[in-house]
Amino acid sequence: MNKDTVLQRIIKTVALPVVLYLIFAVISLATGNSFLTTRMFIYMLKLSCVIICVAVAIGFHSSSSGFDFAIGAIVYLACIIGGNFAVQNKYGIGVLAVAVIASAAVLSVLEGVMYVVLRLPPVVNSLVYLMICEALTQILNNGRGVSVLTKPTYTWYAREPQMFIITGIVLVVYWAILKFTKFGFNDRALSNGQKIAVSFGVKEIRNVLIRYLIVGVFLGVAGLFYLGQNYEVTAAQNMESTILMFSAVLPNMVAITLGKYSNRSIGVLMAVVSMEIISVGFVCMKMDSNLAQVISGVFVLAFVAYTMNQPRIAEHFRRKEKNRELQLEFRTGR
């Protein structure tokens, strides 16, 4: 049982992003880069918002069926369907939000139906659905994707402070779903033991479809942010949409560890901000992107490996100290 005090848990939760920020701040001051500017800090937080929504979606799937490779393709296709519906009919930003979120929700549920009907392994199911969605992005609107370059009002959701407020709501809803809803309880039960949970009356198919629906809503919010930040979403091919999914995989792994000290939502927030600090810090240092990705991966691997094996490491040093004390007692004859 974790006996940490509230203060200790808070410190462990925020320590990673704070330490990383201080490291890059010192490097920035030493090299004369622009990492410490307010503009750069806000830019970093805005990048985090998209990844947070995707990481939340991955969090639902990873606890039950592993990573969903179709997540990025769903975001792309939802933006193209919903965005073009609003742009071509000259609707406002309210209709844009409903159209994109509804499209993502329907697309995600269809993936869930495909999984339930075909009973393919989750990873295989998501890869097949990924190819279907990417193919559709090349067919719809003649493969031109969607553009809001001439519709600046459609980028409203990707501006501050509303972007930060919406992201905060996403994290609160994520926490509430996992903590207080019957779905959250059933989903945890299925992830811990599918056969046992079903034997106790958990409706697996219904729970799976609800999970895909919730994931779709969060991906729709990510799509609004993504479209607003980039002003356009192009047709995807050769699995390029997985870049968006993989950008949230590493933060999600870190979030699992940080969430132990607070809750999963705060863990996601701290993890994503930490990874964005690293990414933006490397950009400010003008480091090669490939090298930066390697260093980021090694950092996450080391962090997760250390935190997951922390009890074993502590036990190793405890035994080592005990052996040292026994040897000292033997030599002194006590």
C-alpha positions as CSV (number, residue, x, y, z in Angstrom):
1,M,0.0,0.0,0.0
2,N,1.3,3.4,-0.9
3,K,2.0,5.4,2.3
4,D,3.1,8.6,0.6
5,T,1.7,11.8,2.0
6,V,-0.4,14.2,-0.1
7,L,2.6,16.5,-0.5
8,Q,4.9,13.6,-1.6
9,R,2.3,12.5,-4.1
10,I,2.0,16.0,-5.5
11,I,5.8,16.4,-5.8
12,K,6.1,13.0,-7.6
13,T,3.3,14.0,-10.0
14,V,4.7,17.3,-11.0
15,A,8.4,16.6,-10.6
16,L,9.0,15.3,-14.1
17,P,7.7,18.3,-16.2
18,V,9.2,20.7,-13.7
19,V,12.7,19.1,-13.8
20,L,12.6,18.8,-17.6
21,Y,11.6,22.5,-18.0
22,L,14.3,23.6,-15.6
23,I,16.9,21.6,-17.6
24,F,15.9,23.1,-20.9
25,A,15.6,26.5,-19.3
26,V,19.2,26.3,-18.2
27,I,20.3,25.1,-21.6
28,S,18.3,27.9,-23.2
29,L,20.0,30.6,-21.0
30,A,23.4,29.1,-21.7
31,T,22.9,29.0,-25.5
32,G,20.8,32.1,-26.0
33,N,17.8,30.2,-27.4
34,S,14.2,31.3,-27.1
35,F,12.8,28.4,-24.9
36,L,11.9,30.6,-22.0
37,T,9.6,33.0,-23.9
38,T,5.9,33.2,-23.1
39,R,5.1,32.6,-26.7
40,M,7.1,29.4,-26.8
41,F,5.4,28.2,-23.6
42,I,1.9,28.8,-24.9
43,Y,2.9,27.1,-28.2
44,M,4.1,24.1,-26.2
45,L,0.8,23.9,-24.3
46,K,-1.3,24.2,-27.5
47,L,0.7,21.3,-29.0
48,S,-0.1,19.3,-25.9
49,C,-3.8,19.7,-26.2
50,V,-4.1,17.6,-29.4
51,I,-1.9,14.9,-27.9
52,I,-3.8,14.9,-24.6
53,C,-7.1,14.1,-26.4
54,V,-5.4,11.3,-28.5
55,A,-3.6,9.9,-25.3
56,V,-7.0,9.8,-23.5
57,A,-8.4,7.8,-26.4
58,I,-5.4,5.4,-26.4
59,G,-5.8,5.1,-22.6
60,F,-9.2,3.6,-22.9
61,H,-8.1,1.1,-25.5
62,S,-4.7,0.2,-24.0
63,S,-6.3,-0.9,-20.7
64,S,-8.6,-3.4,-22.6
65,S,-7.4,-4.3,-26.1
66,G,-4.0,-2.7,-26.7
67,F,-3.2,0.2,-29.0
68,D,-5.6,1.1,-31.7
69,F,-3.6,1.9,-34.9
70,A,-6.7,3.4,-36.6
71,I,-7.0,6.3,-34.2
72,G,-5.1,8.7,-36.4
73,A,-7.0,7.7,-39.5
74,I,-10.3,8.3,-37.7
75,V,-9.2,11.8,-36.8
76,Y,-8.2,12.5,-40.4
77,L,-11.4,11.1,-41.9
78,A,-13.7,12.8,-39.3
79,C,-12.0,16.1,-40.1
80,I,-12.5,15.6,-43.8
81,I,-16.2,14.5,-43.5
82,G,-17.3,17.0,-40.8
83,G,-15.1,19.8,-42.0
84,N,-16.3,19.6,-45.6
85,F,-19.9,19.4,-44.5
86,A,-19.5,22.7,-42.6
87,V,-17.3,24.4,-45.2
88,Q,-19.3,23.5,-48.2
89,N,-22.6,24.4,-46.6
90,K,-21.2,27.6,-45.0
91,Y,-22.3,26.6,-41.5
92,G,-20.8,28.1,-38.3
93,I,-18.3,26.8,-35.8
94,G,-21.0,25.1,-33.8
95,V,-22.1,22.9,-36.7
96,L,-18.4,22.2,-37.4
97,A,-17.9,20.9,-33.9
98,V,-21.0,18.7,-34.0
99,A,-20.1,17.4,-37.5
100,V,-16.5,16.5,-36.7
101,I,-17.2,14.9,-33.3
102,A,-20.2,13.0,-34.6
103,S,-18.2,11.7,-37.6
104,A,-15.4,10.6,-35.3
105,A,-17.9,8.9,-33.0
106,V,-19.7,7.0,-35.8
107,L,-16.4,6.0,-37.4
108,S,-15.1,4.7,-34.0
109,V,-18.3,2.8,-33.3
110,L,-18.1,1.2,-36.7
111,E,-14.6,0.0,-35.9
112,G,-16.1,-1.5,-32.7
113,V,-18.9,-3.2,-34.6
114,M,-16.3,-4.6,-37.0
115,Y,-14.4,-6.0,-34.0
116,V,-17.5,-7.5,-32.4
117,V,-18.7,-9.1,-35.6
118,L,-15.5,-10.4,-37.1
119,R,-13.8,-11.2,-33.8
120,L,-10.4,-10.4,-35.2
121,P,-7.5,-9.7,-32.7
122,P,-7.8,-6.0,-31.7
123,V,-4.5,-5.1,-33.3
124,V,-5.4,-6.8,-36.6
125,N,-8.8,-5.3,-36.5
126,S,-7.4,-1.8,-36.1
127,L,-4.9,-2.2,-38.9
128,V,-7.6,-3.3,-41.3
129,Y,-9.8,-0.4,-40.3
130,L,-6.8,1.9,-40.6
131,M,-6.4,1.0,-44.3
132,I,-10.1,1.4,-44.9
133,C,-10.2,4.9,-43.4
134,E,-7.0,6.0,-45.2
135,A,-8.5,4.8,-48.5
136,L,-11.7,6.8,-47.8
137,T,-9.6,10.0,-47.2
138,Q,-8.3,9.6,-50.7
139,I,-11.8,9.1,-52.2
140,L,-13.9,11.7,-50.4
141,N,-13.8,15.3,-51.8
142,N,-11.7,13.9,-54.7
143,G,-8.8,13.3,-52.4
144,R,-8.4,17.0,-51.6
145,G,-9.0,16.5,-47.9
146,V,-10.3,19.7,-46.2
147,S,-9.0,23.2,-45.9
148,V,-10.1,26.1,-43.7
149,L,-7.4,28.5,-44.9
150,T,-10.1,30.9,-46.1
151,K,-12.3,30.3,-43.1
152,P,-10.3,31.6,-40.1
153,T,-13.4,31.4,-37.8
154,Y,-13.2,27.6,-38.1
155,T,-9.9,27.7,-36.2
156,W,-11.6,29.1,-33.1
157,Y,-11.3,25.8,-31.2
158,A,-7.6,25.8,-31.6
159,R,-7.0,29.2,-30.0
160,E,-6.3,30.0,-26.4
161,P,-7.9,30.2,-23.9
162,Q,-10.8,28.1,-25.2
163,M,-8.4,25.3,-26.3
164,F,-7.1,25.0,-22.8
165,I,-10.6,25.1,-21.3
166,I,-11.9,22.3,-23.6
167,T,-8.8,20.2,-22.8
168,G,-9.4,20.7,-19.1
169,I,-13.0,19.5,-19.6
170,V,-11.7,16.4,-21.5
171,L,-9.4,15.5,-18.7
172,V,-12.2,16.0,-16.1
173,V,-14.6,13.9,-18.1
174,Y,-12.0,11.2,-18.6
175,W,-11.4,11.0,-14.8
176,A,-15.1,11.0,-14.0
177,I,-15.8,8.2,-16.5
178,L,-13.1,6.0,-15.0
179,K,-13.9,6.8,-11.4
180,F,-17.6,7.1,-11.1
181,T,-19.4,5.4,-14.0
182,K,-20.6,1.8,-14.3
183,F,-18.8,1.7,-17.7
184,G,-15.5,2.5,-16.0
185,F,-16.0,-0.2,-13.4
186,N,-17.0,-2.8,-16.1
187,D,-14.1,-1.8,-18.3
188,R,-11.6,-2.3,-15.5
189,A,-13.2,-5.6,-14.7
190,L,-12.9,-6.8,-18.4
191,S,-9.3,-5.7,-18.6
192,N,-8.4,-7.6,-15.4
193,G,-10.1,-10.8,-16.4
194,Q,-12.5,-11.0,-19.3
195,K,-14.0,-14.4,-18.6
196,I,-14.4,-13.7,-14.9
197,A,-16.1,-10.4,-15.6
198,V,-18.5,-11.9,-18.1
199,S,-19.4,-14.7,-15.7
200,F,-20.4,-12.0,-13.1
201,G,-22.8,-10.4,-15.6
202,V,-20.7,-7.7,-17.4
203,K,-22.1,-7.3,-20.9
204,E,-18.9,-7.4,-23.0
205,I,-20.3,-6.4,-26.4
206,R,-22.2,-3.4,-25.0
207,N,-19.2,-2.3,-23.0
208,V,-16.9,-2.6,-26.1
209,L,-19.3,-0.5,-28.2
210,I,-19.6,2.2,-25.4
211,R,-15.9,2.3,-25.2
212,Y,-15.5,2.9,-28.9
213,L,-18.2,5.6,-28.8
214,I,-16.4,7.4,-26.0
215,V,-13.1,7.1,-27.7
216,G,-14.7,8.6,-30.9
217,V,-16.0,11.6,-29.0
218,F,-12.5,12.4,-27.7
219,L,-11.0,11.8,-31.2
220,G,-13.5,14.3,-32.5
221,V,-12.2,16.9,-30.1
222,A,-8.7,16.1,-31.2
223,G,-9.8,16.6,-34.8
224,L,-11.1,20.1,-34.1
225,F,-7.8,21.0,-32.5
226,Y,-5.8,19.4,-35.3
227,L,-7.8,21.0,-38.1
228,G,-7.6,24.4,-36.4
229,Q,-3.9,24.2,-35.8
230,N,-2.9,23.0,-39.3
231,Y,-5.7,24.8,-41.3
232,E,-6.1,21.7,-43.4
233,V,-6.2,17.9,-43.2
234,T,-4.9,16.2,-46.3
235,A,-5.7,12.7,-47.5
236,A,-3.6,10.0,-45.8
237,Q,-1.7,7.1,-47.3
238,N,0.9,4.5,-46.5
239,M,-0.2,4.5,-42.8
240,E,1.0,8.1,-42.3
241,S,-1.9,8.8,-40.0
242,T,-0.3,6.5,-37.4
243,I,2.1,9.4,-36.7
244,L,-0.6,11.1,-34.7
245,M,-1.3,7.9,-32.8
246,F,2.4,7.2,-32.0
247,S,2.9,10.8,-30.8
248,A,0.6,9.9,-27.9
249,V,1.9,6.4,-27.2
250,L,5.0,7.4,-25.3
251,P,3.1,10.0,-23.1
252,N,0.4,7.4,-22.4
253,M,3.1,5.0,-21.1
254,V,4.5,7.7,-18.9
255,A,1.0,8.6,-17.8
256,I,0.4,5.1,-16.4
257,T,3.3,5.6,-14.0
258,L,2.5,9.2,-13.0
259,G,-1.2,8.3,-12.6
260,K,-0.3,6.1,-9.6
261,Y,0.5,9.3,-7.6
262,S,-2.7,11.1,-8.4
263,N,-5.1,9.9,-11.1
264,R,-5.0,8.9,-14.7
265,S,-6.1,12.3,-16.0
266,I,-3.4,14.3,-14.2
267,G,-0.9,11.6,-15.2
268,V,-1.8,12.2,-18.9
269,L,-1.5,15.9,-18.5
270,M,1.9,15.8,-16.8
271,A,3.2,13.1,-19.2
272,V,2.1,15.0,-22.4
273,V,3.5,18.3,-21.2
274,S,6.8,16.5,-20.3
275,M,7.1,15.0,-23.7
276,E,6.3,18.3,-25.4
277,I,8.9,20.1,-23.2
278,I,11.4,17.6,-24.6
279,S,10.3,18.0,-28.2
280,V,10.2,21.8,-28.1
281,G,13.4,21.9,-26.2
282,F,15.2,19.9,-28.9
283,V,13.7,22.1,-31.6
284,C,15.1,25.2,-29.8
285,M,18.5,23.5,-29.6
286,K,18.2,22.9,-33.4
287,M,18.8,19.2,-32.9
288,D,18.2,16.7,-35.7
289,S,14.7,15.4,-35.5
290,N,15.7,11.8,-35.9
291,L,18.2,12.1,-33.1
292,A,15.7,13.9,-30.9
293,Q,13.2,11.0,-31.4
294,V,15.8,8.5,-30.4
295,I,16.7,10.4,-27.3
296,S,13.0,10.8,-26.4
297,G,12.4,7.1,-26.8
298,V,15.4,6.2,-24.7
299,F,14.3,8.6,-22.0
300,V,10.8,7.1,-21.9
301,L,12.2,3.6,-21.8
302,A,14.5,4.5,-19.0
303,F,11.8,6.3,-17.0
304,V,9.2,3.6,-17.4
305,A,11.8,0.8,-16.7
306,Y,12.9,2.6,-13.5
307,T,9.5,3.3,-12.2
308,M,8.1,-0.1,-12.9
309,N,11.1,-1.8,-11.2
310,Q,11.4,0.7,-8.4
311,P,10.4,-1.8,-5.7
312,R,13.0,-4.3,-7.0
313,I,15.7,-1.6,-7.1
314,A,14.9,-0.5,-3.6
315,E,14.9,-4.2,-2.4
316,H,18.3,-4.6,-4.1
317,F,19.9,-1.7,-2.3
318,R,18.2,-2.7,1.0
319,R,19.8,-6.2,0.7
320,K,23.1,-4.7,-0.2
321,E,23.0,-2.4,2.9
322,K,22.0,-5.4,5.1
323,N,24.9,-7.5,3.8
324,R,27.3,-4.6,4.4
325,E,26.0,-4.3,8.0
326,L,26.3,-8.1,8.5
327,Q,29.9,-8.1,7.2
328,L,30.7,-5.2,9.5
329,E,29.3,-7.1,12.5
330,F,31.3,-10.2,11.5
331,R,34.5,-8.3,11.3
332,T,34.0,-6.4,14.5
333,G,32.8,-9.5,16.4
334,R,29.6,-8.0,17.6
